[in-house]
Amino acid sequence: MSRPAPATPRPPAQASLWKRDLEFPTLARAWNEFDVARHKSELYRMWYAGQHAGLPHHTALLTAGDFKRSRPVQRLRSLLLAGTKRRVSLASIIRAQPKLFLPFEAALLELGEESGNLEECLRLLADYFAAEHRMILWIKRKMSYPMFNLIAATFILPFPLLFFGHTGQYLLAVAGGLTLCFSLGGSLLLAAARWYGRRTKFVLGRLCRALALGVEAGLSLDRVVDLAVKAAASPRLAAHVARIPRDVRGGQPLAKTLAGAGLVPQQMLAALEVADTTGNYSDTLKRLADLYDGGYGR
């Protein structure tokens, strides 16, 4: 009797811009990477509009467009379109290509399908990615100036060659510099953006916004914390939460779970204590997110 083939390990879920690594991205590809959140927001907004109008899933996704300017979102839409056309469940579609979905994104889609509240989950995802894109857009503007300086330096640094009459060598140096900039500059651009995006205020903003998203979707509190910590992309915060057993996280107040992480300030813990008492997590978390990330969710 032949032995069954070993199960193929499930690939890890896709990380956000703050974690995702590309192998030697070009400058153009890295620049387009900043727009993934915007295109995801558009996709889920169009899907939500179609769902609200009573259209079948594949019809709503068909009207959303091709998203040719964002290959990850184009693959995501094609996967969803093919699966929903064959009436495959969203859970099965996600299991087929888990790297195309963020952890909380997959959780909300599965929850919406199981609970019959997919329309609201699509709206929440559209709002979340729109807020993330507004924050990334601000960082993108910050990255424009150093990127311009990098390109300008390829023309300025070899200028002495042109001054002494070595025009051919100058052109070769400029061409080589531009080639390096456009072929390897993407890694530097993404590294700088991730460094800036991991500042404490942005980490706390992503944490609060993801917590609010999970609470509004109706996920259990322990699941909300797990997904929000992944969205925050903070190893320090993840290590703190991992030390708390899951059953403990699900039964204790949110402020107590995040206390002692070292990253969460006392003012935020005080606001969460009020939310734990009143049960009004959504408004509190959204206000905290606006406070820390500069109001990009508005």
SULKA-V73812 format. One record per backbone hydrogen bond with DSSP energy under -1.0 kcal/mol. NH is the residue of the N-H (numbers start at 1). CO is the residue of the C=O. E is the energy in kcal/mol with one decimal. If there is no record, write none. Layout:
nh->(NH & NH)
co->(CO & CO)
e->(E & E)
This chain:
nh->(14 & 14 & 19 & 20 & 27 & 30 & 31 & 32 & 33 & 35 & 36 & 39 & 40 & 41 & 42 & 43 & 44 & 45 & 46 & 47 & 48 & 49 & 50 & 51 & 52 & 53 & 54 & 55 & 60 & 61 & 62 & 63 & 70 & 74 & 75 & 76 & 77 & 78 & 79 & 80 & 81 & 82 & 83 & 84 & 85 & 86 & 87 & 88 & 93 & 94 & 95 & 96 & 97 & 100 & 101 & 106 & 107 & 108 & 109 & 110 & 111 & 112 & 113 & 114 & 115 & 121 & 122 & 123 & 124 & 125 & 126 & 127 & 128 & 129 & 130 & 131 & 132 & 133 & 134 & 135 & 136 & 137 & 138 & 139 & 140 & 141 & 142 & 143 & 147 & 148 & 149 & 150 & 151 & 152 & 153 & 155 & 156 & 157 & 159 & 161 & 163 & 164 & 165 & 166 & 167 & 170 & 171 & 172 & 173 & 174 & 175 & 176 & 177 & 178 & 179 & 180 & 181 & 182 & 183 & 184 & 185 & 189 & 190 & 191 & 192 & 193 & 194 & 195 & 196 & 197 & 198 & 199 & 203 & 204 & 205 & 206 & 207 & 208 & 209 & 210 & 211 & 212 & 213 & 214 & 215 & 216 & 217 & 219 & 224 & 225 & 226 & 227 & 228 & 229 & 230 & 231 & 232 & 233 & 238 & 239 & 240 & 241 & 242 & 244 & 249 & 250 & 252 & 257 & 258 & 259 & 261 & 269 & 270 & 271 & 272 & 273 & 274 & 275 & 276 & 277 & 278 & 279 & 281 & 284 & 285 & 286 & 287 & 288 & 289 & 290 & 291 & 292 & 293 & 298)
co->(98 & 101 & 16 & 16 & 182 & 26 & 27 & 28 & 29 & 32 & 33 & 35 & 36 & 37 & 38 & 39 & 40 & 41 & 42 & 43 & 44 & 45 & 46 & 47 & 48 & 49 & 51 & 50 & 56 & 57 & 58 & 59 & 67 & 70 & 71 & 72 & 73 & 74 & 75 & 76 & 77 & 78 & 79 & 80 & 81 & 82 & 84 & 83 & 89 & 90 & 91 & 92 & 93 & 97 & 98 & 102 & 103 & 104 & 105 & 106 & 107 & 108 & 109 & 110 & 111 & 117 & 118 & 119 & 120 & 121 & 122 & 123 & 124 & 125 & 126 & 127 & 128 & 129 & 130 & 131 & 132 & 133 & 134 & 135 & 136 & 137 & 138 & 139 & 143 & 144 & 145 & 146 & 147 & 148 & 149 & 152 & 152 & 153 & 156 & 158 & 159 & 160 & 162 & 161 & 165 & 166 & 167 & 168 & 169 & 170 & 171 & 172 & 173 & 174 & 175 & 176 & 177 & 178 & 179 & 180 & 181 & 185 & 186 & 187 & 188 & 189 & 190 & 191 & 192 & 193 & 194 & 196 & 199 & 200 & 201 & 202 & 203 & 204 & 205 & 206 & 207 & 208 & 209 & 210 & 211 & 212 & 213 & 214 & 220 & 221 & 222 & 223 & 224 & 225 & 226 & 227 & 228 & 229 & 234 & 235 & 236 & 237 & 238 & 241 & 245 & 246 & 248 & 253 & 254 & 255 & 258 & 265 & 266 & 267 & 268 & 269 & 270 & 271 & 272 & 273 & 274 & 275 & 279 & 280 & 281 & 282 & 283 & 284 & 285 & 286 & 287 & 288 & 289 & 295)
e->(-1.1 & -1.1 & -1.9 & -3.5 & -2.6 & -2.6 & -2.3 & -2.2 & -1.4 & -1.6 & -1.2 & -2.2 & -2.4 & -2.3 & -2.1 & -2.4 & -2.6 & -2.2 & -2.5 & -2.4 & -2.4 & -2.3 & -2.3 & -2.5 & -2.8 & -1.6 & -1.1 & -2.8 & -2.3 & -2.5 & -1.7 & -1.6 & -1.6 & -2.4 & -2.5 & -2.0 & -2.7 & -2.2 & -2.4 & -2.4 & -2.9 & -2.5 & -2.3 & -2.8 & -1.7 & -1.1 & -1.1 & -2.8 & -2.0 & -2.6 & -2.0 & -1.3 & -1.2 & -1.5 & -1.6 & -2.6 & -2.1 & -2.3 & -1.9 & -2.3 & -2.4 & -2.8 & -1.9 & -2.4 & -2.7 & -1.6 & -2.5 & -1.7 & -2.2 & -2.2 & -2.3 & -2.4 & -2.4 & -2.5 & -1.8 & -2.1 & -2.3 & -2.1 & -1.8 & -1.6 & -2.6 & -2.9 & -1.3 & -1.8 & -2.8 & -1.9 & -1.5 & -1.8 & -1.8 & -2.4 & -2.3 & -2.2 & -2.0 & -2.6 & -2.2 & -1.0 & -1.8 & -2.5 & -1.7 & -1.5 & -2.1 & -1.9 & -1.3 & -2.7 & -1.6 & -2.1 & -2.5 & -2.3 & -2.6 & -2.6 & -2.6 & -2.6 & -2.6 & -2.8 & -2.2 & -2.3 & -2.5 & -2.7 & -1.9 & -2.7 & -1.3 & -2.4 & -2.7 & -2.3 & -2.4 & -2.3 & -2.7 & -2.2 & -2.2 & -2.7 & -1.2 & -1.4 & -2.3 & -2.7 & -1.8 & -2.5 & -2.3 & -2.6 & -2.2 & -2.4 & -2.3 & -2.4 & -2.0 & -2.3 & -2.4 & -2.5 & -1.6 & -2.1 & -2.6 & -2.2 & -1.9 & -2.4 & -2.4 & -2.3 & -1.6 & -2.0 & -2.1 & -1.1 & -2.6 & -2.5 & -1.6 & -2.3 & -2.2 & -1.5 & -2.3 & -2.1 & -1.0 & -1.6 & -1.9 & -1.2 & -1.4 & -1.8 & -2.4 & -1.8 & -2.2 & -2.0 & -1.5 & -1.9 & -2.7 & -1.7 & -2.7 & -2.8 & -1.5 & -1.2 & -3.0 & -2.2 & -2.2 & -2.2 & -2.4 & -2.3 & -1.8 & -2.2 & -2.8 & -1.5)
